Structure formats: structure tokens, C-alpha cells
């Protein structure tokens, strides 16, 4: 099983640390369905360079491409197919463009694999694997086997204790790459609470990172999960929406269970963009109130913003940064709007003849791959990079810390806002040293010291 490297991760000089944060849980989950006599190896090109010529030819090669790793995925697939391996591909990019992927694979999967993967394994063992397996409306995580964490090289990841206990999202933003992945069936479903707690209990240490798109998306499940986590002594991070943060009750239970940082998709400071892009859950919400509510609960904010929506003009970058700094947001992630294939945004852009190329390497939310309405492509790319520079200037970090309610929170802000970007080269060196796991106790101590209200 191979997770091919995203485009930038192949650079010999620098690897963005986000590519080495989390192990490939998708492949490790599929590996859980294999039998005790099956020999399986899990390889992740983001943390280990692969010499394809030196690798043995397997009976079955499983590849999970993302859009900016598609080119590399096809190279790996073609190499091993030429040597006689049966190549299977699935994931977001394959679901979006199955015919493109099928030119490089013997079998392709569309949508989630919990149902189709076991069917394929039986067919493969019987010698009659199909060319394509499509996920249907019947989707469940009941009976999901334990993730094969024994295949994961924990020492190579900054956050080896990542976990996913739900699938999908209850919302349908038309620029979301994952929305099309769950088309044709349930778009949001969960593990049983007992299974989720059992998986958490398997993980060593204190720190967890929930990679779910919206951990608070099912209130009943989330409340039961947080109640079950109380007393475990865990410290964790997750993602949720603005409207779920503003609802009373659930956030408090999450904090009691160890929540210390939340990724929140604010996306845009221009209200006119929200309805246009079906970001309905943000319409009419008070962004500033959501940030205050999180900070008052002792939770740090990692805010997500998208630039280049049709109602954006050249002023959007400075306005967004100024708002985020003024709110005291600890960390921010900026994106250039990217029309991923098969999304509603892609279909609109294609109909309007605004897609400028299909070089998937550049569909990384750092490059402009369409014709913007409110500015030039050059203004959009320059503004994107300027937003990062301006938000993470020391003067902005100091100003953001001043918005915090007390000295403890100000120190926390300086530690996280400064530590994430200002010391990125140091993180990269630590990852390359293959001793990154040694930093985990220090990270957990920092979370424990700064997390929560004092």
C-alpha cells in the first residue's frame, strides 16, 4: 500500500510540515480487512523516499491519490503494472475522475471503501476482480475492523495519534472536494460510540488529533463521545463549523473531555460569498462571537479562509488578516479557491469557460487555476502570500496576543502563533531527522500547560 507524495513534498530542499503531520489512516483502515496470513507493507512517500526499482513486485498494489499527487500516483502504478502487479486505486481523485485513473489501474474504487473493499478482496482471491467498484447508498461503520496501526511508522510523524470516528460532513459546500466523494449515499455517518472510545483507548500518550471533517456534526454522537472521554486525561484537537460552536452545551462537554484547539472554517469575511458557494451553515452567524466563545472556554482557534471567491476584490486580503488579528486568532490557514473536478464549483467554472488548465500539480490552493472575477490572477496569488506574511509577522502576533483576556492566554497565543510558522524550518529538520516522535512529550506538556482557562 502506497500513499504517493503530494507535489511539494518531492522537493529535496524543503517539505511543508503539514505533509508529515499525520499517518495514512485510510490505507491503514483498509489493511484491517486483510487476513492474518496476508503480508502487507504500508509506505508513505511524505516521510520516506521510495526507490521503486528496489521494491519487490507485490501481488496487489493499493494506491490512494489526492489531486496533487495524481501524477506521481500514475507513475508508481504504471511502474508496477508493467512488472505484473494488480494495481487498485481509490480515494478523492479517483472518485472525481475514475476514467482518468482507470487508464493506470486494473481496479478503481469510487466513494468510501468500507463496503466495496471487502467485496473486491473476495473477488481478487477468487481470481475475478472487477474493473470498478462503486460505493452505494448503504454506508456504515458498524463492524469496522481495528486500524492496522502496527503498519504505521510512528516515529516519522508529528501527530501519530490521529484518528477518524466519522465519515463525511452534513453540509454541502459546493467547493468542497469531499462532498462529491460521498455522493449517492449517506454523506455523514459515525462509528458507534463504544468503537470510537475503544480506538482512542488503543492510542498511547495523551495527545489526539481528530481528522474528522466535522466532529460536532452529529450532536448525539459527539455528546456521548465526549462524555465517554471524560476522565481519560486526553488533550485533543478537532474541526467544526461556526454554527456548531455557537450552539450551547456541546462545546463545554468537549472542553471537559480535553478539547484544546479547534479548526474552524470561516472561509470568507464577505457575506455575499456564502450563499453563492452554499456555505449555508455560516450565513447569519456571528464570527466574532464564535471566537470569543472558544477563547472563553480556553480553546485555541485555527481559522480557515478562502480567497478568490467571486465577490472578493483586491481588498479582501488585508480585511481578512486585520479581522483575524483583531480577534486574537492563534493560527490561520489561507487558501486560493480551487475548483476541484466534479464539485459544483468546477461545474460552474467549466460552464463559464473559466478553467485555465488541468495541471493537477497546481491544484494545491496555492496557485490560481481559473479566471477570477474581482481581480487578476497575479493579484490573487500575490495577495494570498501577503496574507500569510502579514498574519504571521511578529507585530501581528503581538497584537493578536493583546486581544486575549489574560496573561496566561497571551503567553499561549505567542507560543502557538509564533511556534507554528516562525519555526517551520526547525520542524522540517526535526521531521527529516526521523526523531520527530521525541518532540511529542514536549508538545503534550505545552498543551497541558496552556490549555484550558486558569
TAKA-V104700 format. One record per pair of residues at least 12 apart in sequence whose C-alpha atoms are under 6 Angstrom apart, sorted by sequence separation. I is the first residue (numbers start at 0). J is the second residue. D is the distance in whole Angstrom. If there is no record, write none. Layout:
i & j & d
I & J & D
I & J & D
//
This chain:
i & j & d
400 & 412 & 5
355 & 368 & 6
355 & 369 & 5
94 & 109 & 4
354 & 369 & 4
94 & 110 & 6
353 & 369 & 5
87 & 104 & 6
353 & 370 & 5
86 & 104 & 5
87 & 105 & 6
89 & 107 & 6
169 & 187 & 5
86 & 105 & 5
87 & 106 & 5
88 & 107 & 5
89 & 108 & 5
167 & 186 & 5
168 & 187 & 5
87 & 107 & 6
167 & 187 & 5
166 & 187 & 5
166 & 188 & 5
235 & 257 & 6
236 & 258 & 6
108 & 131 & 6
165 & 188 & 6
234 & 257 & 5
235 & 258 & 5
236 & 259 & 6
238 & 261 & 5
240 & 263 & 6
106 & 130 & 4
107 & 131 & 5
108 & 132 & 5
109 & 133 & 5
110 & 134 & 5
165 & 189 & 4
215 & 239 & 6
233 & 257 & 5
235 & 259 & 6
236 & 260 & 5
237 & 261 & 5
238 & 262 & 4
239 & 263 & 6
240 & 264 & 6
59 & 84 & 6
63 & 88 & 6
105 & 130 & 6
106 & 131 & 5
108 & 133 & 6
213 & 238 & 5
214 & 239 & 6
236 & 261 & 6
238 & 263 & 6
58 & 84 & 5
59 & 85 & 5
60 & 86 & 5
61 & 87 & 5
62 & 88 & 5
63 & 89 & 5
66 & 92 & 5
77 & 103 & 6
164 & 190 & 6
213 & 239 & 5
57 & 84 & 6
61 & 88 & 6
63 & 90 & 6
65 & 92 & 5
206 & 233 & 6
208 & 235 & 5
229 & 256 & 4
337 & 364 & 6
205 & 233 & 5
206 & 234 & 5
207 & 235 & 5
208 & 236 & 5
209 & 237 & 5
225 & 253 & 6
228 & 256 & 5
300 & 328 & 6
303 & 331 & 6
305 & 333 & 6
205 & 234 & 6
206 & 235 & 6
300 & 329 & 6
301 & 330 & 5
302 & 331 & 5
303 & 332 & 5
304 & 333 & 5
305 & 334 & 5
306 & 335 & 5
307 & 336 & 6
335 & 364 & 5
73 & 103 & 6
301 & 331 & 5
303 & 333 & 6
305 & 335 & 6
306 & 336 & 6
334 & 364 & 5
335 & 365 & 6
164 & 195 & 6
225 & 256 & 5
305 & 336 & 6
192 & 224 & 6
266 & 303 & 6
267 & 304 & 6
260 & 298 & 5
265 & 303 & 6
266 & 304 & 4
272 & 310 & 6
411 & 449 & 6
259 & 298 & 5
260 & 299 & 4
261 & 300 & 5
262 & 301 & 5
263 & 302 & 5
264 & 303 & 5
265 & 304 & 6
266 & 305 & 5
4 & 44 & 5
260 & 300 & 6
261 & 301 & 6
262 & 302 & 6
0 & 41 & 5
1 & 42 & 5
2 & 43 & 5
3 & 44 & 5
4 & 45 & 5
1 & 43 & 6
245 & 289 & 6
168 & 213 & 6
161 & 207 & 6
163 & 209 & 6
136 & 183 & 6
160 & 207 & 5
161 & 208 & 5
162 & 209 & 5
163 & 210 & 5
136 & 184 & 4
161 & 209 & 6
162 & 210 & 6
163 & 211 & 5
135 & 184 & 6
140 & 190 & 5
0 & 60 & 6
0 & 61 & 5
1 & 62 & 5
2 & 63 & 6
6 & 67 & 6
312 & 373 & 5
0 & 62 & 6
5 & 67 & 5
6 & 68 & 6
311 & 373 & 6
312 & 374 & 6
5 & 68 & 4
309 & 372 & 5
4 & 68 & 6
316 & 382 & 6
3 & 72 & 6
110 & 180 & 5
316 & 386 & 6
320 & 390 & 6
110 & 181 & 6
327 & 399 & 4
327 & 400 & 6
324 & 399 & 5
327 & 402 & 5
329 & 412 & 6
330 & 416 & 5
329 & 416 & 5
173 & 276 & 6
173 & 277 & 6
172 & 277 & 5
172 & 278 & 5
41 & 150 & 6
31 & 144 & 6
31 & 145 & 6
31 & 146 & 5
31 & 147 & 5
28 & 146 & 5
27 & 146 & 6
27 & 147 & 5
21 & 156 & 6
20 & 156 & 5
19 & 156 & 6
20 & 157 & 5
21 & 158 & 5
20 & 158 & 5
21 & 159 & 6
297 & 451 & 4
297 & 452 & 5
176 & 339 & 6
173 & 342 & 6
173 & 343 & 5
174 & 344 & 5
173 & 344 & 6
259 & 450 & 5
95 & 340 & 6
95 & 341 & 5
155 & 433 & 5
157 & 435 & 6
154 & 435 & 6
154 & 436 & 5
67 & 359 & 5
66 & 359 & 6
67 & 360 & 5
6 & 360 & 6
16 & 427 & 6
//
